Amino acid sequence: MTLNYLFNTLNVNSCKDKEMVKEMCCVLSSGLGRPKNAVVDEFGGYCGFDSPTKPLICPNVTVAANTTATATTDTRLL
């Protein structure tokens, strides 16, 4: 089973916010009834274990703003 959880809408950086991401891994593994090492972050870390492939210096990641405008119309049938 593979579950991907993306934080892009919350401006969470999996490299800079690694402690919060690892805490999410702990909560997910517990909630799903999976072993701690079955729920890993982007760099291979999991609950209580540091990410072995996390870069020493986190790259700057910019999140593009949602610029899509959506027009809505309300239609009522009488």
N, C-alpha and C positions, 0 to 999 in steps of 0.2 A: 504494500500500500504506500502510495506517495501522496503527501499533502504539502502543498506550497502555500505559504502565507506571506503575502507581500505587504511591506510597510510603507510603500511609496506615498500613499495618500496622507500619511501621518508625519512625513519628513523624518523617519527613523532610519538611521544609517547602520546597517548590520556590522560595520567595522567599528565605528565610533561608539555606538550604543551597545557594545557586546554584552555587557552585564545584564541589561534589560532583555536582550534577545535570548541569552542563556536562561534567564528566569522564565521566559515564555516557553522555552523548551522543557523546563522542569514541569510547569503547569500542564502543558500538552501531554507529556509522557504519562503523568499521573492520571489525568482525566481520560486518556485513551486506554489506560491499563497496559501500556507498553514499557519495556525496559528503558532506563534513562538513555542508553546509547543508541536507541532506535529513533530518537527524535534529535536531529542534529541541526546546527546552524549552517549558514552558507560556507563556512570555513572548516567544518568538521567538528566543532566543539559541541558539547552537550552538557546537561545538568551536572555541575560539579567538575567539569573537565574543560580546560582551556582549548581554544581552537588551534590545532597544530599548523595550519596553513595561513593564519591571519597575518597580513603584512604588518611590519613594524610601524610604518607610517601609512595611515589611512588616506586613500585618494579622496579628492574633493568630488563629491557627487552632487549634481544639481538636479532637482526634480522640476520637470517642466510643468508650468501651471496649466490647468485645464482651460483652454481658450475656446472650446466648442460651445457655441450658443445654441440653445434649443428653443424653438418657437413652439408654443402650445396654444391650442385653440379649444375653447369649451363649446361643445355642440349639445344642444338640448332638443330632443324631439318632443313635440307637444301633441 
